[in-house]
């Protein structure tokens, strides 16, 4: 299943990746990503914007994981 995000919202994307754990997603204006084990995987194209998005979303996933452990 491919989820399409029309806007780039790191927190929303992080919640999606964390909840579905494995799959694919597409962010309009940025590109396609795959995720596995609850983390975004590097895209085939080494575009700087895509790598920045990858890093930011994975950091948001870590924040969500830390928040769930502290609750």
C-alpha positions in Angstrom: 0.0 0.0 0.0 1.3 3.4 -0.9 0.3 6.4 1.2 0.4 9.8 -0.5 1.1 12.9 1.7 0.1 16.1 -0.1 1.9 18.3 2.4 5.2 17.7 4.3 4.4 17.4 8.0 7.2 15.5 9.7 5.2 14.6 12.8 2.2 13.2 10.8 4.6 11.2 8.6 6.5 9.9 11.7 3.2 8.7 13.3 2.3 6.9 10.1 5.7 5.2 9.8 5.7 4.2 13.4 2.2 2.8 13.3 2.5 0.8 10.1 6.1 -0.3 10.6 6.7 -1.4 6.9 5.6 0.1 3.6 6.0 2.9 1.1 5.0 6.5 1.1 5.1 9.5 -1.3 5.4 13.1 -0.3 4.3 15.5 -3.1 7.1 17.8 -4.1 9.8 15.6 -2.4 9.5 12.0 -3.6 9.0 8.4 -2.7 10.3 6.6 0.4 10.2 3.1 1.8 10.2 2.4 5.5 11.0 -0.8 7.4 11.3 -1.5 11.1 9.6 1.8 11.9 12.2 4.0 10.1 12.5 5.6 6.8 15.1 4.1 4.5 17.4 6.2 2.2 15.8 6.9 -1.2 17.4 5.7 -4.4 18.1 9.2 -5.5 20.6 11.0 -3.2 18.8 14.3 -3.4 19.8 16.6 -0.6 16.1 17.6 0.1 15.1 13.9 0.3 18.0 13.1 2.7 17.0 16.1 4.8 13.4 14.9 5.0 14.7 11.4 5.9 16.7 12.7 8.7 14.0 15.0 10.1 11.3 12.3 10.0 13.5 9.7 11.6 14.3 12.2 14.4 10.5 12.7 14.9 10.1 8.9 15.1 12.8 8.8 17.9 11.0 11.6 19.8 7.7 9.7 19.5 9.4 6.5 20.8 10.9 8.4 23.7 7.6 9.9 24.6 5.9 6.6 24.7 8.5 5.1 27.0 8.3 8.0 29.4 4.5 7.8 29.7 
